[in-house]
Amino acid sequence: MIKSTLSARPAILFGLFFLSLLWNGCRPEFRSRGISYDYSTMDKETARVHREVETFLYLIDTEKYPINLHPATRIDSIRVDRKNRALTIWLNKEFSFSPFREDNVAALYTELGKTLSDPYKKYSLLMRSMDIPVEQLVPNYYRQTFPTDSARLAVKEKRPAPIVRPAERTGPGKGLYGNNIALWHSHGWYYDQGRDRWMWQRARLFGTVEDLMPGAFTIPYLIPMLEKAGANVFVPRERDINASSVIVDNDTVEQDRPFSYSENRQGRHGSWRTGATPGYGRPAPFLSGTQNPFRLGSWRHTRSDSVKSAWIRWTPSLPDSGYYAVYISYHADSSHVDDARYRVYHAGGHSDFLVNQQIGGGTWIYLGTFKFNAGYNPQNGSVELTNRSARPGRIVSADAVKFGGGMGHIIRNGSSSGRPAYTEGARYWMQAAGFPDSLVYNLNDNQNDYKDDYQGRGEWANYLHGAPAGPNRDRSRGLGIPIDLSLAFHTDAGITRSDTAIGTLLIYSLTGADTLTVFPDGRSRLASRDFSDILQTQVVEDIRALYDPTWPRRSLREAQYSEAYRPNIPAALLELLSHQNWADSRFMLDPRFRFDVSRAIYKAMLRFIASAEQRDYVVAPLPVNHFSARLDEQGNIVLSWQAVVDPLEETAVPTAYRIYTRIDDGGFDDGVISTRPAYTHTNPEKGHIYSFKVCALNEGGESLPSEILSVGLRTEPAPTLLVVNGFDRISGPATLSDRTLSGFDYSSDNGVPDRYDLSFTGEQFDYLRRAPFVSNDRPGHGASYADAETKIIAGNTFDYPYVHGRSIFKAGYNFVSASDEALTSGQIKAGDYPLIDLIMGEEKSTSWPRAEMDTLRGIAFTVFPAAMKRVLRRYLAAGGSLLLSGAYIGSDLFRGHAAYDDALFARDVLKFRWVTGHAARTGRVFSTRAAANLGPPELRYNSGWSDKIYRVEAPDAIRGVNGGQTAWRFAENGFGAGTIYKKDYGVAALTFPLETLVSERQRDKLIKALIDYLLEKE
C-alpha cells in the first residue's frame, strides 16, 4: 500500500540537491550514505548487527526493497538480547516521518530479517522511533489486523446539544452532525511593533500572499463543506468578506431607528431583565489595549415558556444590499435553555435555528450568511429570538447581534489596520470576539502581535473547549464547546529550479505545552499523528489522482510548532504546498484545485472523527449537473438534473436532493426535498422570475450547490425563449514559462474565479527565475503588486441565466434555462424554442496546471465541443435563431486545440471569422451601420478589476463572412466586436459578454433589439 501513496524517490540519493528538495520539502532532508557511526563504544556483536542494519537501510535507500523511508533515517542505538533472542533497533525521529501501514510494517520486518545473518534473523525483532514501536505508528483508521489502540479513541462522555442547529431539519446521521471543528487559515495583516507599521506576515508572490491564499480554500469551500456535513465550524479570523458591518445591541439603540432593538411580550408574562454580569457594549469607535467589548455593556434575559410569550427583534440599517454573515451573542449558563429559538428574516424568507445557550456565551456565534436588502427592513432584514422552549421555566438570554464582517477596529499604537476584518490576523478577531487576553491572544505582554497571532490560535481552541482542555495558562471552564479537532491550514516556502512541485507537509506534536504525551482528558496524543497521516494521505492521493501523479508527499513530521502542540485536542498543521515555488503556484491559483483539496481535507476530517468515535460515515455527494428548468403545458416549472459520480469516493452517492428557490432579486429560501433527480414547482405566479439551485443529499450531508437556473413568466401570453448557460469555466490565470522567466500573465488571461476571489493582491511583476528572495518587501521571483489586495474580485457567479433572463423578461418574452450539458445531451429540446440565448462568458479551452493531465482528463471548458456544434447546426438549419456572446467564441474555434471542423463551423454556420485575440482593453464598443437600429450606439463592458462583474481582459475580434455583417467594433481600434446574420436563420455573435455590460439599461435595450431582429420574419 505504501508504494501506491508515496512518490518514488530518485534511485541515486547522491543526486542533485533540488531533486532531494523536490521530494522532501523546502530544506535539504537527505542522508549521505557516508554517515559514520562510532563503533568504539559497541561490543563486537552489537557492531556486527549495527552494520547489517545499516545495510538494510542502504538497500531501502537504493530501492532494492519495496519500502519508502525518509532519507534522513539513521540508527540511534541497537540492543542485542541473546538470552531472550531479541533484537531492538532504535531509529531516529526521521524514521517516523514516513506513513506506516500494516503491509509496509510487515515488509520492514521481513526485509530486515532477510538482511540479518544467523542467528539474528531468527530473533524477535522490534523497531522503534521516538521510543514508539513502528507498529504503533499505524493509524487506527488503517488497521485491519493490528489491534485498535483504544487510547487514541475519542473519550466517551455526555455531549451537550449542538451549539447551533437548524430548527426544522435533522442533522446528517453519518456525517459530522454534533461535531465541532476549530479551523484557521494562514496568517493575516498585523501590526509590527518594531517597524511601527501594519503589514502582511508573508511576501506577495504570484499575485497573492499566504496571509490570504489559504482563506481562498477555507472560506468558499472547506468551511461550507464541513457545515453541510453537519459540523459547527469555529474560525479565529473573520470569515465574512463583507467589509460592511452593523451591530444592534440593547445598550446602544440607534437614535434614528428607535425600533432597531425592540423587546416584546404577550400578557403579563415574559418580561425582560438585565443580567447581573457584563455583556456586550459597542466600543466607540475602536478597541484599544486589551479592551474586551463583551465586558462593556449588559445582556438581557427572561424565562422560557412552552409558547412564544416574549421576544426580541434586532433590525439593522444596512448600507448595501448583499450577503451578510449573522452572528448572535448571549450569556451562557447551565440554567439556560439548550434550544433558544432564533429566526433570521432575510431576502429569501426566514431561517430558524436552535441555539444551546448553556455553552458558547460571551462571544460571537455564527448562524449563517444571508442575503439582505439595503436599508431598514424589519420584515426581511432582522433577527428574532423568542422564549419558546421545550424546557419552560429556564433562562433565555439575549445580547448583541452582528451583521457582516466589517472593518478592523483594533487600535495599535494609535492606528487601526484600515482593512476589512477578514484580512487581519487572528489576534485582532479574538480580542473583538471577547476572548480573555491573558489566556488567549496576549501571551507576550502586548509587545509582539506576530507571536500572539500564531500562539493564540491554539489557546483560542482550548478556550472554546474549556476544562479540562482549557488554555494552558489556566484550564478554565472556557466556553464549554467540545472541540473535536483543530487544523491550521498554511502554505510554506521553498523553491525548485525545475518545474516540479514542492508538495505537502504535515506537522503534529506528541507532547503538549505541559510536556505530557496525553491530552488533558487522558487521550493519547498519537491521535494527532493519526489525524495528520489520514489528512496527508487523502490530500496527496486526491491530488495525484486529479492533478499531478507525481505530487510529492513530504514529511509527516513530529515537531513542537505552536499550532501543533498548544491545542489540547487532536491537532495538525498543514503546509499544503509552497507559495514561493512557481510550479506549486500553478495549482494554488486554480479554483478547481482549491475545491478538490478542500474536499480532500473534509473527507480526512470525517474519516478521522468517525474512526475515533468508532462509527460509520458517508461522504456528502458532489454537486449535480445536466440541470434544466422548463415549463410544462400547464405552466408549471419542471426541473431536472443528474447526479455526479465521485470516482474517488464510493459512499458519495445521493439519496435525495434539496431544491432552493429565489423569486425575482430576493434571496434563496430554505429549500424543499425531492427523492429523485427532478422536481416540479407548481402554479408559479406570473409576472415573476423564479430561480433555482440544487444540492445533492445523503446520510453524510449536502453537496455544494449547482449552477443557478431561472424561469420567467409574463402575465400576458408571450413566446418562450431558451437561455443556455455554457459558461462553466473557472481557472487560474495564464502562465508563461521558459528557461529564464516564469509566472502568470494576467493581461493575457487573468483566469476566472469561482464566484469570487478574496486572495488576489495585484499582478506579478518579477518573472526572473533567478531573482533572489531578499525580504518580504523584496521577495524576488514572483513578486507582485499590492493595488488589488483589499478588493474582492468577481468571477463566474453561475447565475447569468437570471441576468440575461431579466432583460428578456423586460423585452416582453417568457424564458426558461438550461445548462449546456442538458442541451447537448438532449435533455432539453432546442427545437422547442424560437431563439436560444447562449451564454459563453469567458468559456475557453483550458489546460490543467500540469500538461500531462490534458491527455488523461481532457482539455476543459471548450467553447464549442462536438456535441454543441451538432445541436446548433441542426437547430439553425431548421430556421432557429441564436444570440451568442462570449469573449473567446472566435479564438477557441481557430487556434490552439481547434480542428478544421471548428473553423468551418464558425464560417459556415455562425457566419464569422476570427481576426485576433486581445482585441481591446478599454471596454468600449460602438455599433456600425449594420446595427443602426440594434440598441444603443455606444456600449461599455467591464474591463477592469471589480467586485460586481468579472473582467473581460482580452476579448476576440471577429468579422462577418458568408453573409454575416460586422455590427459592432471596439472603440480603440475599430476591430470587429460582433456580427449579425439574418437570412434562412438568424445569428448574432458578440465577443463582449452581455452580462458584463456595466449598464443594465444598455443591456436591456440591446437584448430587446437583438431578439426583435432575430425573430423578425422576412
N, C-alpha and C positions, 0 to 999 in steps of 0.2 A: 504493500500500500504506500510505503513511504516514497518509492520511486515515482509514483503517479502524482504526488503532491509537491515534490521538491524539484526545483530546476537542477539539471545536471551541471556540475561544475567542470571547469576545464580539466583535462586529463593531466596536464603538467602544472602543478601548483607553483612552480617557479616561474610561471608565465608573467605576462605584463601586469604591472600594478593595477591598471584600470580594469583588467578583466577580473582580478580579485575584487576590486571595488564594486564592479557590476553586481556580483553575486552576493556580496556581503555587507554593502552599506556604504556610508559616506566616509568611513575611516578604514585604513587597511586592517583586515582581520584575517590575515593569512599566516600560516606557520611554515617556517622553513624546515625541510627535512634534516637540516643540520643542527637541530636542537640538541644540546649536550646536557647530559644528566651527570650528577656526581655519584659515581658508584663506590667511592671510597668509604661511604658510611653504610654500605649494604654488605650483607654476607654474600658468599658465593652463590648460594641457591637463589636468594632474592634477586641478585643482579642478573642471573640467568633468566628467570621468569620475566624480569623487567624488560630485557632485550626482546624476548618473544612477544610481549605485549606491544612493545614499540613496533615490531614487525607487523603485527596485526593492524595497528593504526596506520602504518605506512601503506599497507595493502588497501585499506579503505581510502586513503588519500588518492591512490592511483586507480581507484575504481575497479580493483580486482575483486572486491566484494560488493554485493548489491545493496549497500547501505550508504546513506549520506550523513556525515557528521560535520560539525562546524570545523573549519580548517585550523582554528587555533587550539583544538583539543590536544591535551597532553596529560601525562600521568602525574598525579600528585604523589601517590605512595602505593605500595603493594604489601600485603601481608600474606605469607605462606604459612598455613597451619597444617603441618604434616600429620599431627596427631589426629585431627578431625578430617583430614584430607579435604581441606577447604582453601580456596584462593579468593581473596578480596582485593579488588582494584579500586582505588580512589582516583577519580579523574577530576580535572579542574572544572571550574564553573562553565567554561565554554562548551564542554561536552553537553551540558543541559540546554544549550541554545537551540538544539535541534528538536523537532517534534518526534515524539516516540509513540509507536503503536504496538499492539501485541505482536504483529508479524515481524517488524524490524527489530524489536527487542529479542525475539526468538532467534532471528538471523544473527544478531550480535553475538549471542552466546554460542550459537552453532559455529560461526566462523572463528570465534576466539578459540573454541575447543579444537578446531582443525589446525590452528596455528601453533598451539602449545605442544610441547614434546611430552613424552611419557616421563613421569606418571601424572603430570599436572592436567593433561587433557581429560583425565578421569576424575579429577577433583570436582567438588561442587563449586560453582563459580558465582561470584557476586560483583557487579559493577555498581559503583556509587558516584554521584556527583552532588555537590553541596550537602554531602553526607546523607543523601536520599537514594535508595535503591532505584536503578533505572526503571524497574517495573512500576514504581510509584509515580513516574513522570508521564505515564499514560493517562490521559483524562478519563474520568468515569464515562463520559459520553461515548468514547470509542472502545470501551471494554466489552468483550463478548465472553471470554473465558476467565479473564482475571477477575477476582472478586471486587465488587464495588467498595470504594473507600467511603464508609459512612461518615467519616469526619468532615468530608467536603460537602456533604448534602446540606440543603437549607435546613436551618433549625426549625423544627415544627413548633409553632406557637399560635395562639389565637390571634388572628389578624383583625384589625378594625375594618369597618366597611370602607370601600374605596373613597378617597377624599372627594373626588368629583366623578359622577357617572350620569349618563343620560337618564332622565326620569322615566321615559316611556320605552326604553329598549333594554333587552338583556344583553350582557356582555358576551363576547365570543368565548365559548367554553373551552376551546383548545388553543386559544391564543394567549394574550398577556393580560386578560382582564383581572384586575386586582393587584397587578404588579406595578411597582414604582421604580422608575429609572432616572438616575441623575446623569445628565449628558451635557458636555460642553465642547465648544469648538474653538480651537486655536487661542489667540492672544487678544489683541484689541488696542485701540487708541488709548494712550495713557500719558500721565504727567511724569516727566523725568525730572526729579529734583536737582540732579547735578547739572543738567543742561538748561533748566528752567524753561522747558518747552513741552508742549503736547506733541506726541509723535507715535508712529507705529513701532511695535516691538520687533518687527522684521522688515526686510527690504522689499521695495516694489520691484517685482520681476515678472516679465512675460505678461504684462497687462493686469496684474493682480498683486495681492500681498497676502501672506499667510494669515495675517490678522483677520482677513475677511474670507479667504478661499474655503476653508472647511465649513464655514457657515453656508456656502452655496451647495453643500451636500446635506447638512443637517436641517436647515430651515425649510427648504421646499420639498425635501424628500424623506430623510430619515425620521424626523420627528412626526410628520403625518403618518408614515408607515407604522410606527410604534403605537401611535394613538389609535389608528384604525384597527390595530390588533387588540386594543382594549387597555393598553398601558396608560398610566399617568406619567408624563414626562416632565421633569424639572430641569430648568436651564438657568445657570447663574449669569447669563448675559441676556440682554433684551432680545426677544425672539420676534418682535413685531417691527417690520421695516418701515412702518408709517412714522414719519417724522413729526406728525401732529399728535397731541395728547390732551385729553381733558379729564380732570379728576373731579368727581362730585362727592362731597363729604358733608356730613351733618354739622361740622364745625364752621364751614365756610360756604354758606349758601350764596349763589351768585345774586348780586343786587339787581341785575336787570332781568333775572329769571328766578323770581322768588319761589317758584314751584319746581326748581331743578332737583331739590331734595324734599320729599314730602312723606310724612308719617300719617298713617291712616288706621282706623279701627272701626269695627262694627259693633254697635251697642256699647255696653259698659266694660266689656272685656277687651283685653289686648292693648292696654296702654304701654307705651314705650318709655323706658327709663335709661338714665345714664349709668354706665358701668363704673365700678369702683376703681379700676386701674386705667392707665393711659391707653389711648388709641391713636389712630392716625390723625395728624394735623398737617395741613399743607404748609410747607416752608415758603418763605417769601423773600425772593423768588427761588433761591438756591440753598442747597445744603452745604455746610462747611464743616471743617474739622471731622469729628466723629458723630455729628448730629444724627439722631435716629428719628425719622418722620413719624414712626409708629409709637412715639412717646411724646408727641407734641400736641395731641388732641384727645378726643374721647370716643367712646363707642356706645351703642345703644342696645337694649335688649328687651324682650318680652317673653311671656310664657307661650309654649306651643299649645296647639289646640287640634282637635280632630277635624275641624273645619277651618276655612280661612276666615279668621276674625280680626286679624291685624296684618298690615303690610306696609312696606316702604318702597318708594319708587325713586330711582336715580335717573335723571334725564339731562344729558349734556347738550350744550350748544356746540355742534361740531363745525369746524371751519370749512371742511370739504366733504363731498360725497366720496365714498371709498370703503376700503376694508380696514377695520379696526379690531385689534385684539381687545377682549374684555377680561379684566381682572377684578376680582372681588376681594374684600378683606373682612375680617370678623375677629372676635375674641374666641379662643378655644378653651374648653374645659370639659372634664369628664361628665359634668352635669348638663351639658348641652346636647342638643339633638344630633343624630348622625344622618338625618335626612332633611336638612334645611332645603326648602324648595325655592329655586331661583328660576325666573323666566326672563330670557333676553328677547326683547321686541326689536326686530331688525327689518331690513327692507324686503326680506323674503317671508316674513311672518313672525313666528316666535319659536324659540327652542327652550326646552325645560331641562333643568339639571337638579340632581340631589347632591348636597354637599355635606360631608361629615364634619360638623363643627366641634367635634371632640379633639381633632388634630388640625395642625396647619394654621393656627391663628397668628395674628400679628404680622402678616406679610401679604404679598400679592399672590393670589391663587388664580391660575389661568382657567377660564371657562371655554374659550374658543375664539375664533376670528370670524367676524360677520360683516356683511355689507350694511352700511348706514348711509342715509341721505344727509346732506349738509343742513345745518341749522338745528332748530329746536323742534323735535318731533316725538312727543310722548307716545304716540301710537305705534311708531315703527323705529324708535330710536331711544330705548330706555331699558333699564333693568329693574325687575321687581322681585322682592323677597317677601314670602308670606310666612305666617306662623303655623300653617297646616303641617301636621306631622303624624306619623304612625305611632308616635310616643308622646301623647299630650301630657302637659304639666312640666315639661322640661324647658330649658332655656334656648331661645333663638336669638342670636346676636347679629349685629349689623355694624359695618363701618364703611369706609370709603369704597367707591368703585372707580376704576380707571379704564378709560377708553383710549387705545392707541399707545404706541411705544414712546413717541415724543423725542425730545432733545435731551442731551446730557445736562444734568443740573446739579453736578457736584463741583464745588469751588476748590481749586488747588492753587495756593499762593496767589489768590486774587482773581483767578480766571477760570472759567469753565472750558470744556473741550470745544464748544461751538459746533459739535457734530451730532448727528442723530444718535440716539442712545444705543441702537443695535451695533454701532461701530466701536463702542467703548469696551474696555476690558471689564472683567467680572468684578473687580474690586469696587467699582462705582455702582453697578447694579445691586450688589449685595448690601451696600450702605443704603441705597434708595429703597430697598425692599425690606429694611428693618432688621437685618441680621446683626447680632451683637458684635461690636468692633473688636474687643479684646480676644474673643474666641474664634472669630472667623476671618475678617478682612484686614485687621490692623495688627499684624504679627511682628512688625518691625518698627514700632514706636512712631508710626506716621512719617517715617523718613525714607521709605523705599516702596513706591507704588508698584514697581516692576515685580519685586519679590512678593509683595502682598497679593498681587493679582493671581499668580500661579499657586502660591502656597495656600491661599484662602479657599480655593475651589474644593479641595478635599475636605476641609473643615466645614465648608458650607454643606456638603453632602452629609457629613456627620451630624451637623445641627438639624438638618431635615429629619434624620432618623431619630436622634436623641438616645438617651441612656438605654442600654449600656454602651451603645456605639456612638456616643456624643463626641463633641470636639475633644481633641487630645489634651488641651489645657484643663478642661473641666468636662467630665462626661455628664453634661447637664441633660435635663429632660428634653430639651430641644423642641421640635415641632411634632414629634411622635409619628412621623410618616415612615413606615417600614420600607426603606430603600433596598431594593434587591441587588442592584449592581450600579457601578459608575463607569463611565467611559470618557476619557479625554481624547478628543479627535484632533490630531495635528498632521502637518506635513513637515518634513525636515529638510536639511541642506545636504549638499553633496553633488559632485559633477563627474560625469564620464565623458571622455573625449570621443567616444563612439556614440552613434545614435541608438543607444540602448538605455533601458530604464534602470534606475537605482533599486526600486522595488519597495516592499512592505516590511516594516519592522514593528514588533510588539514588545512592550516593556511591562513587566509586572514586578511585584515585590513579595517576598516570602516573610518579611518582617514588617511590623508596623512602626509607628512613631514610638511606641512603647517597647520596641525591640522584640516583642513576642511573635511567635510563629502561628498564633491563633488569633482570630478576631475576638472582640470582647464578649461575644455570645458563645465562644468556645469552638467555633467552626474553624477548620484548618485553612490557613492562607494559601494552601495549594489550590483552593478553589479559584484564586485569581489566575494561577497558571492555567487551569482548565479553561477558564473563560478566554484567556489570551490565545491559547492554542486553537480553540474552536473558531475564534474570530479570525485569526490569521489564516487558518486553513480555508475557511469559507471565502474570505476576500480573495486570496490568491487563486484558489481553484476557479472561482467565478470569472476573475479577470482573464485567466488563461483560457477558459472556455469561450469567452465572448470577445476578447480584445487582443491578447498577446500570449501565445502559447509558451513563451519563454519568460513570462513575468517573474522577476526574482523574488524568492521568499528569503528574506533576511533573517536575522536572529530572532529567536523567542527568548528575550533577554531578561534575566532577573537583575534588577538594579534599583537602587533607592532614589528614584525620582519622586519629587513631591507629590505629583498627581497619581503616582502608583502606590506609594507607601502610606500617605496620610489617610486615605479613606478607610474607615473601619467596616467596610463592606467589600465584597469582591470587586476588584477594580483592574482596569487595563488602560494603558496609554498607547494609542495607535498612531504610528507615523506612517501614513498611507503611502507616501511617495516623496520624492524630492522636488520641492517647488523651485529649486535652483537649477535643476537639470532640464535641458531642452527636451529630451525625449519624454520624461515624465510629464512635462507640462502639456504636451500634445494630448495626452489622455485627460489631464486635470481640467482642461478648459472645455471638454466635450460634455454637454448635458446628458448624453446617453450613458456615458461612463459614470457620471455622478449618480444617476438613477440606479444603475446596476450595482455599483459599490454600496450605495445606501441600502439597497435591498439585501445585499450580502451581509451587511452589519446587522440589519434587523433579524435576518434568519439566524445568525450566530447567537444573538441575544436570546431569541426564542428557544433555540436548541439548548443553550446553557441553562436557562431558567427551568425549562421543562425537565431536563435531566436532573438538576439539583432538587427539584420537587418530586421527582420520580413519577412523572405523568406523561401522557401522550400529548402530542402537539400537531397542529396543522398549520401550514404556511398559507397566508392570505393569497388570493389569486392575483394574476396580472390584470391590468386594465383591458377592457373589451375593445374589439374593433369591428369593422364592417357595419358601422352604425348608420341607420337611416331613419328618417321621420317623414311620413307621407300622410295624405288624407284618404280615408275610405269614402265610399259612396254616400254614407250618412253624415259625412263631415267630421267624423272622429279622427283623432291623431293617432296613427299606428306607428309604434316604434319597434325596431328590430335590430339585433346586433349578434355578434358571435363571440364566444369565449375564446381566450387566447391560451394555448397550451404552454406551460412553462417547461422547457426541456431540461432545466436544472433542478426541478423540484416536483416529485410525483404527487405530493399531497396538495399542491396548489390548484385544486380543481373547484370551480364554482358550483355551488348548490342552489344559489338564488342570486337575485340582483336587486339593488336599490336604485330607484329612478327618482332623480331630483328635478323639480320644476321651478322655472322662473317665469314670471309674467311681465312683459314689457321690459323696462330697465330696472326692475327690482332686484332682489336677491333670491337665492335658491331656498326652497323650503326644506323640511327635514326628510322628505322622500317617502316613497311607498315601495312595497316589496313585490317582486314577481318571482315565481319559482321557475320560470322558463325565459329564454332569451327574447322576449317580446312583451310588449305592454301597449294597451290601448287607453288613451286619455279620452274619455267620452264627454260629449257635449261641451266642447270648449266654447267660451264666449267669443262671439265675433267682435271684430274691432280691436283685437289684441294680438300681440306676438307672444307665442309660448316657446320657451327654450328648455332643453332637457340635457342632462348628463347622466351617465350610468356608472355605477360601481358594482363590481362582482363581489359576492359574499360566499363565505363558507364558515366552518366552525373555528377557523383561525382568525377571522376578521374580515376586513373590507379592503378592496383594492383602491388605488388612487383612481381619480375619475377619468372617464373617457373624454374625448373632444365634446364640444357643445354644439348641438344642432337646434335649429329654430324653425317654427312654422308660423306664418302669418295669415290670418283670415279677415278679409274685408267684410264690412257689414252688408255691402251690396254684391251681387253676382259679379265675378271677375275671373279672367283667365288665371290659371295657376302655373307658376314658373318654378323651375328646379334650380336650387343653389347647391353646387357641389364643392366641398372643401377638399382641394388637392394639396393644400399647404400643410404638410406633416412635418416638415424639416425642423430639426433642432441640431445644432452643430457648433463646434468651436470655430475660431477664425481660420483664415487661410494661412498656410505655412510656406516658408521659403527656407531652403537649405542647400548649402554647398560646402566645400572643404573649409572655408574661412568664415562664412556667415550662416546664421540660422535664427529663426524667430517667427513671429506672427505678423502677417501682412494685413493689417486692419483696413487699409484703404482699398485693397482688392476685394476682400470679403471678410467682414467682421463677425461672420457666423450668425447664428440665430439662437438666442437664449430660449430656454423652456419657460415660457410665460414671463419671466423677468430674470435679471442677473443682478445680484447685490454685491458682487466681488470685483467689479471692474474698476481699476484705478485710473487708467489712461493708456494710450498706445505705447508700445515698445519703441525705444529709440536707439538702443545699443544692440547691434546684431553681431558684433565681432566675437567669434567663439573664444578667442584667447584673451579677451578683455578680463582683467583680474578683479576679484572682489577685494575692495579696499575697506568699505564700511557700508552700513545700511543706506547712507546717503550717496554712496558711490559704489554700487554693487556689481559693476562690470556687465558681463554678458547677460542680456535680458532686461537691463534697466529700463524703467518705464516712467511715463509722466504721471502726474497726480491730479490732473484737471477734472477727472470724472469720478473721483473716489467717494464723493458724497451723494452720487446720483444712483438711482435705481434705473437700470437700462431695460427698456421694454423689449420683449421678444415675441414669440409666437404664442398668442393667448388661446389658440384653438377655439375661438369664439367669433370668427369672422363671418360665418353664415348669418349671424344676427346683424352685424354691421351692414353687410350687403342687403340682407333681407329687409332691414328697416327702410332703406332707400327704395327698394322695390315696392314695399307696402305703401309708402307715401306716393309712389307713382301710380297707384290705383290697381295693383295686382295682388293676388294671393301668392304665397310661395311656400314650398317645402324644401327640405335639405337632406343631404346625404354625404357620407364620406366617399372619397374616391374609390375605396375598396368595394363599397356597396354598389357603386355604379358599374365598375369593371367586372364584378362577379355576377351581374345580372340580378342582384337582389332588388334593385330598383330599375325600372324600365325607362330609358332615356326617351323613347318614342312617345311616351305618355304626356310629354311636356313640349310646348311650342318653343321654349327658349331655355337654354342652360347657361347659368352664370357660373363659370368655372374659376374658382379662386386658386391661383398658383403662388401668390405672395412671393417669397424668396425660396420657393422649391428649386432644388438644383442638385444634379448628380454629385454625391458627396462620398468621399473616401472615408475609410476608417482611420483612426490615428496610426495604426500600423498597416502598411500597404498590403501585407500578405493576407489580411482579413478580407480584402476586396474580393479575392478569389474564393475564400472559404465561406463568406457570408453574403457576398454580392455588393455592388455599388448601391448605396442607399439614396432615396429621395429623387430618383429620376423623374423629370417633369412629365414626360410622355412615355411611359412603359408601353410595351406592345399591346397589352390588353386595353389601355386607354385609347391608343390610336385606332384599334379595331372598332371600339364603341363609337368614337367620334366620326370615323369615316362612314359608318352605317347611318348614324343619326343625321349627319349633314347631307348625305346622298339622298335621304328621304325628305329633304327640304327643311330640316331643322335650322334653328338659329343659335349661335354660340357667342356669348360675351366672355372673353378670356382676358385675364390680367395677371401679370407676373413679371418680376424683374428679369428672369433668365429664360423666358419662353423661347428666345431665339438661340442663344449660345448653347443651350442644352441639346438642341437639335442639330447643331452644325459643327461641334468640335468636341475634343476630348474623347469620351466614350461613345459618341454618337455614331450610328451606322448610316449607310447611304439611304436606307428607307426613311430615316428621320428627316433628312433634307428634302426628300420627295414629299413627305407629309406636310412639311412647312410650306413648300412652294405650291403644291398642287391642291392641298386641302385647306390649309389656313390662309393661303394666298399672301405670304410674306417671305422675305429673305432676310437672314441675319446680316447685319452690316459690321457691327463691332460690339465688344463689351466695354464697360467703363465709359459709357456714353455721356454721363453728366454727373455733376456734383452739387449744383445749386438748388436742385429740386423745383425748377420752374419749367412749365410746358405751355406752348401756345398751339392753337388749332390752325389748320390750313384751310384753304377754300373748300377742300373736300369735306370738311367737317364744319362748314359755316353755320349750320343750324343744330349742331350736336353739342349743346351745353355751353358753359362759359368759354369765352375765347382764351382766357388765361387760367392756368391751374397751378397749384403748388402742392407738392407732396413732401413728406418728411425725409430729409437727407442728413439730419444731424442726430446726435445722441438725445434720447428723450425717454421719459418715464411713461409716456402716453401711447406711443406707437413705435414700432420697430423702424430702424433706419434703413433706407434704401441707398446704399453707398455706391453701387456700381451697376446701374441698370443697362440693359441691352439697347442698342439702336437697331431698328428694323426698317425695311421699306416694302411697299406693296409691290406684288408681282402677279402676273396671270389674272389681271382684272382687279386685284387689290389696290387700294389707293392709300398713300401716306396721309393720315388725317391729323396727326399731332407731331410736333417737333420740340426738342429740348431748346430752351431759350438761349443757352450759352453758345451753342454751335450749330443749331439747325438740324442736327441729326434726327432721324425719324424716331418718334416715341410711341407710335401706334398706327394701325392700319384698319381700314374697313373694306368689306366686300359684301355686295348685295345683288345677287342675281338669282340663280337656282336655289341658293340657300344664303344664309347670312352669317358673317363673322366680323366681330370687332375684336382686335387684338391689341392690348396696351401693355407696354413694358414698365409703366408706373402702376404698381398695385393700387387698386381703387380704395382699399381700406386705409392707405397711407396718406390720402388727401387730407390736408390739415383742416380744411373747412368742410364740415358736414353739409352745409348748404350747397357747396360746389359739387360734392359727391352726389347729393340727391338730384341736382339738375342734370348732371352728366349721365347718371344711370337711367333716369327717366328718358332723356333724349335718345340714348342708345337703344333702350328697349323699344321705344316707339319706332325708331328707324328700322331695327331688325325685324320687328313683327309687322311692319307696313307691307301690305300686299301690292305686288307690282300692278 
